[in-house]
Amino acid sequence: MRIGVLGTGMVGNAIGTALVRAGHRVMMGSRTRDNEKAVAWVAAAGAGALQGSYSDAAAFGELLFNCTAGGASHSVLVAAGRENLAGKVLVDVANPLDFSQGFPPSLAVCNTDSLGEQLQRAFPELRVVKALNTVNCNVMVNPSLLPGDHDLFICGNEPTAKEEVSRLLVEAFGWRRENLIDLGDITMARGTEMLLPIWVRLWAKLGTPNFNLHVVVGPPPAV
Ligand SMILES: NC(=O)c1ccc[n+]([C@@H]2O[C@H](COP(=O)([O-])OP(=O)(O)OC[C@H]3O[C@@H](n4cnc5c(N)ncnc54)[C@H](OP(=O)(O)O)[C@@H]3O)[C@@H](O)[C@H]2O)c1
């Protein structure tokens, strides 16, 4: 499959590399063609890896990943060009983190709205699936890095888009089907993005970003 990865940071790099290894052709998009990090990624990832502008990558991909800073994601999609987004699935990995007051960051949008919803509203031609934003990029593409069962939340308005993304998560990244928790429509992104305040504190406490959450369900309460 042809996949456009928007973003040259550690997330774009990890996701792009895993997708190339799984046999996909991947174009990494950036604000400028020949971005230094994108060129280095192409050289390292090898055959199947390409780079270009946000618009090049969006036009190239049959499916897209948003791996850009949350505060920039809207302008990145504008730069990608609506004509290049029409009908495509966008896996939104971004978080609306606001570091303006230092660490830990706050959320630029929360409670009654989310970045995932904002992007879906602003670009109705996209089929936005929020996924992977609650784990570090090492875990995103290599869940077996962590021992035992641990879970990944996904949400979005379209069941077919969520199924397409779930297949990719299983086949390209190695997630187990039973650990994918479909929370429902894109408004559920409020919940997964609001996990970030606890995620960054756990990171500071544990001293490693390589951890995840596991939901344990007991019997229903007796009535
Ligand atoms: N790091 C993780 O493990 C992790 C885990 C879960 C979720 N996330 C989320 O995933 C996203 C990517 O994270 P990251 O750590 O890889 O990198 P990042 O530093 O958050 O974002 C890097 C990307 O954002 C783009 N960008 C930044 N400001 C921009 C602007 N004003 N206009 C256009 N593009 C802009 C950069 O563009 P250029 O390429 O042009 O420089 C770069 O491609 C973030 O939303 C983050 O919250 C990260």
Ligand as a Chemical Component Dictionary entry (heavy atoms), coordinates in Angstrom:
data_LIG
# 
_chem_comp.id                   LIG 
_chem_comp.type                 NON-POLYMER 
_chem_comp.pdbx_formal_charge   0 
_chem_comp.three_letter_code    LIG 
# 
loop_
_chem_comp_atom.comp_id 
_chem_comp_atom.atom_id 
_chem_comp_atom.alt_atom_id 
_chem_comp_atom.type_symbol 
_chem_comp_atom.charge 
_chem_comp_atom.model_Cartn_x 
_chem_comp_atom.model_Cartn_y 
_chem_comp_atom.model_Cartn_z 
_chem_comp_atom.pdbx_ordinal 
LIG N1  N1  N 0  7.077  11.099 20.763 1  
LIG C1  C1  C 0  6.243  10.108 21.013 2  
LIG O1  O1  O 0  6.638  8.964  21.311 3  
LIG C2  C2  C 0  4.759  10.359 20.876 4  
LIG C3  C3  C 0  3.850  9.419  21.382 5  
LIG C4  C4  C 0  2.481  9.611  21.169 6  
LIG C5  C5  C 0  2.038  10.718 20.469 7  
LIG N2  N2  N 1  2.948  11.651 20.026 8  
LIG C6  C6  C 0  2.466  12.794 19.252 9  
LIG O2  O2  O 0  2.903  12.600 17.900 10 
LIG C7  C7  C 0  3.201  13.857 17.274 11 
LIG C8  C8  C 0  4.638  13.842 16.729 12 
LIG O3  O3  O 0  5.528  13.741 17.801 13 
LIG P1  P1  P 0  7.136  13.760 17.593 14 
LIG O4  O4  O 0  7.695  13.596 18.964 15 
LIG O5  O5  O -1 7.512  12.831 16.514 16 
LIG O6  O6  O 0  7.492  15.185 17.009 17 
LIG P2  P2  P 0  7.055  16.702 17.240 18 
LIG O7  O7  O 0  8.280  17.454 17.560 19 
LIG O8  O8  O 0  5.927  16.795 18.225 20 
LIG O9  O9  O 0  6.517  17.080 15.792 21 
LIG C9  C9  C 0  7.400  17.052 14.717 22 
LIG C10 C10 C 0  6.731  17.365 13.424 23 
LIG O10 O10 O 0  5.809  18.464 13.542 24 
LIG C11 C11 C 0  6.083  19.379 12.489 25 
LIG N3  N3  N 0  5.811  20.767 12.886 26 
LIG C12 C12 C 0  6.120  21.353 14.060 27 
LIG N4  N4  N 0  5.730  22.652 14.043 28 
LIG C13 C13 C 0  5.186  22.866 12.820 29 
LIG C14 C14 C 0  4.591  24.010 12.210 30 
LIG N5  N5  N 0  4.483  25.166 12.853 31 
LIG N6  N6  N 0  4.111  23.862 10.950 32 
LIG C15 C15 C 0  4.195  22.681 10.301 33 
LIG N7  N7  N 0  4.755  21.575 10.838 34 
LIG C16 C16 C 0  5.237  21.663 12.073 35 
LIG C17 C17 C 0  7.555  19.250 12.187 36 
LIG O11 O11 O 0  7.718  19.729 10.853 37 
LIG P3  P3  P 0  9.039  19.742 9.995  38 
LIG O12 O12 O 0  9.221  18.316 9.559  39 
LIG O13 O13 O 0  8.759  20.620 8.839  40 
LIG O14 O14 O 0  10.117 20.232 10.910 41 
LIG C18 C18 C 0  7.782  17.772 12.406 42 
LIG O15 O15 O 0  7.524  17.051 11.215 43 
LIG C19 C19 C 0  2.960  14.926 18.352 44 
LIG O16 O16 O 0  1.664  15.440 18.198 45 
LIG C20 C20 C 0  3.062  14.137 19.666 46 
LIG O17 O17 O 0  2.304  14.722 20.722 47 
LIG C21 C21 C 0  4.283  11.498 20.234 48 
# 
loop_
_chem_comp_bond.comp_id 
_chem_comp_bond.atom_id_1 
_chem_comp_bond.atom_id_2 
_chem_comp_bond.value_order 
_chem_comp_bond.pdbx_ordinal 
LIG N1  C1  SING 1  
LIG C1  O1  DOUB 2  
LIG C1  C2  SING 3  
LIG C2  C3  SING 4  
LIG C2  C21 DOUB 5  
LIG C3  C4  DOUB 6  
LIG C4  C5  SING 7  
LIG C5  N2  DOUB 8  
LIG N2  C6  SING 9  
LIG N2  C21 SING 10 
LIG C6  O2  SING 11 
LIG C6  C20 SING 12 
LIG O2  C7  SING 13 
LIG C7  C8  SING 14 
LIG C7  C19 SING 15 
LIG C8  O3  SING 16 
LIG O3  P1  SING 17 
LIG P1  O4  DOUB 18 
LIG P1  O5  SING 19 
LIG P1  O6  SING 20 
LIG O6  P2  SING 21 
LIG P2  O7  DOUB 22 
LIG P2  O8  SING 23 
LIG P2  O9  SING 24 
LIG O9  C9  SING 25 
LIG C9  C10 SING 26 
LIG C10 O10 SING 27 
LIG C10 C18 SING 28 
LIG O10 C11 SING 29 
LIG C11 N3  SING 30 
LIG C11 C17 SING 31 
LIG N3  C12 SING 32 
LIG N3  C16 SING 33 
LIG C12 N4  DOUB 34 
LIG N4  C13 SING 35 
LIG C13 C14 SING 36 
LIG C13 C16 DOUB 37 
LIG C14 N5  SING 38 
LIG C14 N6  DOUB 39 
LIG N6  C15 SING 40 
LIG C15 N7  DOUB 41 
LIG N7  C16 SING 42 
LIG C17 O11 SING 43 
LIG C17 C18 SING 44 
LIG O11 P3  SING 45 
LIG P3  O12 DOUB 46 
LIG P3  O13 SING 47 
LIG P3  O14 SING 48 
LIG C18 O15 SING 49 
LIG C19 O16 SING 50 
LIG C19 C20 SING 51 
LIG C20 O17 SING 52 
# 
